[in-house]
Amino acid sequence: MTEIINKPWGEETLYTSKDSPYTFKQLKINANCRLSLQSHTQKIETLVLVEGEVDLIIGPDLNSLEIIHMELKKDYTIQAGTIHRLSATKDAIIFEASTPEIGTTIRYEDDYNRQNETKN
């Protein structure tokens, strides 16, 4: 199963079904675009940059965020509750493997005015 979802920052391609015990997706992030500054109540994800340039903004709380320039083909695991954001300086492709898309995505900042999102 493949599902392509257009996003304001690029596109997301899902390669696993919604009832799978895990999720695998590809994120295409346009240059100079960024995802929400967010955390997940239940989701754990591992990200791998396969093309382009992306900064990972990450930390345990809003006052402790650091910027990590992602390295190609290196994995970055984000635990549930960790605040994070991806920001592309060049067009980029990231692979994401995660627990199922359940729980709530809490958005602290969003360039596209999107609200928190809950999935069951």
Secondary structure, DSSP 8 states (H G I E B T S, - for coil): --EEEEETTEEEEE-S-TTSSSEEEEEEE-TT-B--EEEESS--EEEEEEEEEEEEEEESSTTS-EEEE--BT-EEEE-TT-EEEEEEEEEEEEEEEES-S-EEEEEEE-TT----EEE-
